[in-house]
Amino acid sequence: MSTEKTEIASVSPEAPAPSFPAAAGFALTEDIALSLLKNRDLSSGEVEQICKNNALIKSRKVRLALAAHPGAPRRIVLRLIREFYTFDLMQFSLMPAVPADLKRVAEEQLVARLASITLGERLSLARRSSGLVAAALLLDKEVRVWQAALENPHLTEAAITKALLHPSVSVAFVEAVCRHAKWSLRSEIRLALLRNPHTPLARALEFARRLSPTQLRDVLRTSRLPEKIKDYLRKDLESRGKNC
């Protein structure tokens, strides 16, 4: 009988999993840490225990999961953001669960690094980064970079409008926006193009004819288009008025 009890005991339900503190010592591997960090209910203290593991904190995957965890103390998240590699910053800024203020910190870190990273990195960011980073890359000197940024799915109309009004925007960029199948149709962008000194006459005329006389006069008052083009648009407006 005792032998039978012993055998039953050996196949009884599994012993309870070790508590977090027991798992947080030298035996805590990258896989275990990542598994633990999937639990959104971990406390800030438990998250900190992972942070204190010197071997684990070197793992890029663990650092990213730590920063994105809702229980991570803010001071630790901010430190991790400052230390992230460029593409870890990009990935962090695109995570849906990350609070907006922390995303903004990550985006600003990326923008601050743009002048020091390689062309290849800027190209990748232009294609895949958040709208704020893509907007900054619209003013990049390399044509391939701002061309890629124009196709970024996170880019907004407001960002392009702002770039068009920037004093250092390139002629090539302005002309590309004038021809763009998507962005050249947006009303706010057309207004910005009518204020830009580099917009070609043919495109300026096309955009101007889509505006009411009052709108066009208001735009031309503050426009930086060459005077010859503005005069042409005014005369075209007058001739349209006479033909109505």
Beta strands, then each sheet from edge to edge (+ up, - down):
end
